[in-house]
Amino acid sequence: MIVFLLLLGLQLLVWALFLLMIVSFIPPSTRLPVEQVRFFLTRVTEPVLGPIRRLLPMLRVGGVGFDFSPLVVIIIADFLMGFLRSL
């Protein structure tokens, strides 16, 4: 039961990260309901992404910055889910 709950939590985190990556391409606006979704997803994922962002600086190419911390968290979550499934 505990393994199932851990797997569910990791899967929800991965989905939240994917949604946050998609929402990040929409320009910010205070009138759109997307901002409420973005705010919620940021509050859910930031405790996990924050430490990774401190270790892995943003990659700057020209005037654009790439944040690879969601990718790192997804890879770690996938590894953990594989490990938990093998138990």
Secondary structure in CASP SS format (residue, H / E / C, confidence):
PFRMAT SS
TARGET T0000
AUTHOR 0000-0000-0000
METHOD secondary structure of the structure
MODEL  1
M C 1.00
I H 1.00
V H 1.00
F H 1.00
L H 1.00
L H 1.00
L H 1.00
L H 1.00
G H 1.00
L H 1.00
Q H 1.00
L H 1.00
L H 1.00
V H 1.00
W H 1.00
A H 1.00
L H 1.00
F H 1.00
L H 1.00
L H 1.00
M H 1.00
I H 1.00
V H 1.00
S C 1.00
F C 1.00
I C 1.00
P C 1.00
P C 1.00
S C 1.00
T C 1.00
R C 1.00
L C 1.00
P C 1.00
V H 1.00
E H 1.00
Q H 1.00
V H 1.00
R H 1.00
F H 1.00
F H 1.00
L H 1.00
T H 1.00
R H 1.00
V H 1.00
T H 1.00
E H 1.00
P H 1.00
V H 1.00
L H 1.00
G H 1.00
P H 1.00
I H 1.00
R H 1.00
R H 1.00
L H 1.00
L C 1.00
P C 1.00
M C 1.00
L E 1.00
R E 1.00
V E 1.00
G C 1.00
G C 1.00
V E 1.00
G E 1.00
F E 1.00
D C 1.00
F C 1.00
S H 1.00
P H 1.00
L H 1.00
V H 1.00
V H 1.00
I H 1.00
I H 1.00
I H 1.00
A H 1.00
D H 1.00
F H 1.00
L H 1.00
M H 1.00
G H 1.00
F H 1.00
L H 1.00
R H 1.00
S C 1.00
L C 1.00
END
